[in-house]
Structures are given as C-alpha cells and as structure tokens.
C-alpha cells in the first residue's frame, strides 16, 4: 500500500512541476489541492477496504439448508482482529461459527472466518453488513441477498390415504428403577459402613483381653510378664519394685479395699488390719506383715534409692505371688445377691453400650440426611428438593413423559404431560357455531387447565365473523363460573409453524370446586380462524401462576402449539 501511495505522490508532484502553483489562480490552486487530497483519500480507503472481503457459497437454498458465509482479511501480524460474534446475521440465524483459518505471508496474516447460516421461513433475505475491527480501524463487509425457497410437493403424484384408525400404544417406560437401585446402593453402603465401624464386634487387643480377665488371673498374668522382663538383669530395681507393688495394690484395690492404689503403705496396712479385726477378711497377721515389709522395701528402693540384692527381689516376688493366693482364699464367697447384682451390672453396661451405638447411628444417619438435603438444596434449590421428596404432583407432570397429540380437524397439535379427554357437547355459547369438538384436561381444583376446541362456523353469505364478540363470550363464561377481578389484554400470536391468531390473556381470581374459595390464576385464550372463515379453533389455558411448575408447563404447552391445514398430511 505504501508503494502505491508513493507512486501517486510522485504523479502529484509531476503535476505541480508541469503546472507550478503560482501559474494557477487562487481558486484553481484550491481546486487542485482539494482534488489531490480527495484522490489520495479515495485511494487509501479503497486499499484499506480491500483488506476485508466477504462471500457466500450460494445465494439460493431450501428451507433449513445451510449457507457458508466467509470473511477474508489480510492484516499485519501485530494487529488485533475482531470478527463478528453472536446473532449479527439476522434475519438469518447463525448455527455455527467455525475456527479461524490462518496463514502467514511474510509480515502479514491471511485470516478466513466461516459461519454456518440458515433460515426456516421462505422468502428473500438480506444478510446485513458485518462489522470487523482490525487494530483501531473499523470495516464493514458488503450486504448480500439470499433466497430461501419452499419444498414443492407434486400433489398429483402424492397418494392420498384415509385417516388411520386409533391404535393402542404402550406408555414409555420411565427410568425410575435406575434411581431406585442407586438409592438402594447408597443406603446399603451407609449401612455397611455403620455396621463395620459401630456395630461390628471388633477383635480384642491384647490389653483388652487382659482387662476382661478376673482380677486374680490378671494379677497372676502380670507376675508372669514381670518375670519375662529384664529389670533385674539390667539392675533396674526401681522399675521392678514399682511393677511388683502395683500388681498387689491393684489386686487389693479390686477385691479388698477400693482405695489401695492411692493409699500410702501405712494407710493400706492399717486398713487391712481393720478389715481383719472386723472379720471382713480372713487374713493372718503374718500375711499382712509380709505385704507391709515388701511395700516398705519398695518405698525405700523407689524413693530413698536403697540398694537391694536381686535374690531378695526375686524372694519378694514369690512372696507377693503367695499373698495373692492367700488373699483369694481369705475372701468370702460372693452371695447369690452379690452375684445377681454383678450380673445386673454387666447387663446394664451392655445396655449402655448398645444405647450408645443406637444414638451414634441415629446421629450419623441424621447428619448424612441433612448433608444430602443441604447439598441438593444448594444445587437445585430447597423448594425443588422438598417438592421432589414430597412428590409434588405438578412437578411430576412437568418432569414426566410428555405426549405430542393432535386434536380436532383441522388438527391442533399440542405437546402436554397428559392426553386431553374428548368432551361430548350439544352446543356451545357461540351464535355462529355449528358442530363443535372439545378436548379438555383439568377442573376447578387442578393447578392448570387445558381446553382445545374446533368449531365449524355456519356463516351466511355476507356475514362477518365477530371475533371480539367471541372473546367477550369466553370472558363472560369465566365470570359465569365464578371468576372475578379479570384483567384482559390482547395481542397477536404466531405459532412456530407460522399460523397467526389472536391472543387474549390476563389474570384473575377463579373459583374452586366448592365455589367459596378462589385461586389467583392466569389465563390465555388463543383464537385462530381459517382463511375461508369456516373453522374457528380455540385453545384456553388457565393455571395457578403462583405454582412455578404449572407456569413452566403452560409455557411449554403454549410454545408447542401448531395448527395444520385441512389438506396437510396427518
């Protein structure tokens, strides 16, 4: 581009050389300068515009076919390029934006951006200019004309058939069993975990097994473990006597005096003598003296760091072993009442353990349920979660299997969560109506009502159809059935397949079954009249707009409504 501008600059210079400015008049000189700058600006703009080019692969398509629209750009490698985004091609619809094709040529990039466009209505459409930004400059592509043609059907070659009879169709099976299996699997997993960590009888450790032994057996076992230790070989007399005295003190604490472990030697000996004198224990004076001497010697070893011969320590061990036997023999046999109390105590302890397990299981289960509820509530909303648990009927209809059916003739196609029932009517409140067919779902107490009617009109020659009067009769029928405070609005309505009609809608209070209560509801009346004024089709929708599921159902029903002509294939 710089080369081109340089060339034309030389041409301009040559012009001034041949015709110096002083030879021109003032006006001539101004005209020359203006012409020169205009020429250079046009040239510069043309060169810039040449950087952006657009094209389409075809200018004629059938309904629903795709056009490939391309934008080609040449730009410096340092410049930022922004292509059109979103639905900027209206009235054509962009269905896909393809990845940018990039090639490099020396210091420039060649970029090609492709879009897939389509249109579902026939006619001639203009693809508008598209905005492209290169660096700090803005460019626009050329607009393009596209023709969208309908698909022609040769009715002379198309066979015609009678309407097929009704057939019974099995209802589509839902996937409820999958969710049921998942719930059962989760419950089973939780139950297994609770059993494994709470209810399962765990293998006892060595210490737990020893703790379950009777005091006498536990004391004997402790003496055996003391023999297996290396305290005497390592001359650790303090540790040896600590273990030895703990064995006799613990045995006395469990069987004779329940404060033997924390008592001093003098206090313990005094207590043993008192029990002997009170005939509570048949223990000799020598046995008490033996226990006293060993405890005192142990105190000297532990606290006064007295030295004791290993043989004397072994002798003290054997003495303690003997005294444990003497204490066992000196203890009276437990009475039946004591045995019964002991058994009751063990049973009570077992009940406490079981009660503790039950409480722990309940707390964990409630925590899991609460955490699950909160999790689903945060993700899907708490009202939705509660309605799912409680099984809200309207929600189940919304999320269940929908049925696409056609009603009347010419047919009205509607997708709904239920099949409308045909009502037998003798006549309707329409002065211009002949025979009528009505299909309906719902009553005064349901969250939504749907009614579809097809009326054959008997208009006399020259008679005009009064649509406004028909709307007034429908509103009057609402009021006759107890509705009040009706707000009426109307506007044009167009179905997805292009059928145009009148939409009358608003809100009001509609009476319930008993007639005394009212529900706040919204209503929509859709009226369609055939081109030859022989058929009027009405769709009446009434629903509780405070119920979000009913609101969604009606919105989905209204968006699904399509009207077919009498000669369409059904």
ABEGO torsion letter per residue (X at the ends): XAAAAAAAAAAAAAAAAABBAAABBAAAAAAAAAAAAAAAAAAAAAAAAAABBBBBABABBBBGBBBBBBBBBBBBAABBBBBBBEBAAOABBBABBBBBBBBBBEABBBBBBBBBBBBABBEBBBBBBBBBBBEABBBBBBBBBBBBBBBBBBAAABBBBBBBBBBBBBBBBBAAAAAAAAAAAAAAAAAAAAAAAAABBBBBBAAAAAAABBAAAAAAAAAAAAAABAAAAAGBAAAAAAAAAAAAAAAAAAAABAAAAABBAAAAAAAAAAAAAAGABBBBAAAAAAAAAAAAAAAAAAAAGBBBBAAAAAAAAAAAAAAAAAAAAABBBBBAAAAAAAAAAAAAAAAAAAAAAAAAAAAAAAAAAAAAAAAAAAAAEAAAAAAAAAGBAAAAAAABBBBBBBBEOBBBBBBBABBBBBBBBABBBBAABBBBBBBBBEBAABABBBBBBBBBBBBBBGBBBBAAAAAAAAAAAAAAAGBBGBBBBBBBBBBAAGBBBBBBBEBEBBBBAAGABBBBBBBBBBBBBBAAGABBBBBBBBBBAABAAAAAAAAAAAAABBBBBAABBX
